[in-house]
């Protein structure tokens, strides 16, 4: 029997790289989407760096799902790894176009992806859905309305999907990171190599460091391979203990 298919979106960003590596190590055929893969050169470069994984040129959610399904007619794991540069600023100065662009990437895309994938997931035994969202809404900050709204909506989508798919035995859970090392949100130059950035992380994160990518990969694989289906609708904080009371008072 061919390896079960795991579809990972936005594989070049956020939790995408460790998710792909960890799922391949767990025995999945990893099929990857990324907005950069619309370019032939980007797809080829990624394939060269990740032998055995497949890169999709397709960009619309429905086309991505169909392309992944066509690989082996067995879409078992959907990892909706959604990332977009956070746009901060006072609401009175905000541009509604920025809000729309953020919602398109963090809410509309995963919604349409899930809608297209549901029939395929129901047709595949042992299917699992893992979303990568954010727990930034645990401690909203001034100027964060646009990304906070989008992430709240994405976390709500997890709950709704879990209710609809529970009777089919398909668990839907999210990993909600903050302070995860990635060039998307916490780039090395600022938060690892720079002493001031490291000091900031040590001050606000009880674990005293950024999460390592392989740590979130390990959690994604657990959610993708767990034998039971009773754990569903969970939005799992992945932030090294952040936030805590002392942080809230700062």
Buried (B, 14 or more C-beta within 10 A) or exposed (E): EEBBBBBBBBBBBBBBBBBBBBBBEBEBBBBBBBBBBEEEEBBEBBBEEBEEBBBBBBEEBEBBBBBBBEBBEBBBBBBBBBBBEBBBBEEEEBEEEBBEBBBEBBBBBBBBBBEBBBEBBBEBEBBBBBBBBBBBBEBEEEBBBBBBBBBBBBBEBBBEBBEEBBEEBBBBBBBBBBBBBBEBBBBEEEBBEEEEBBEEBEEBBBEEBBBEBEBBBEBBBBBBBBEEBEBBBBBBBBBBEBBEEEBEEE
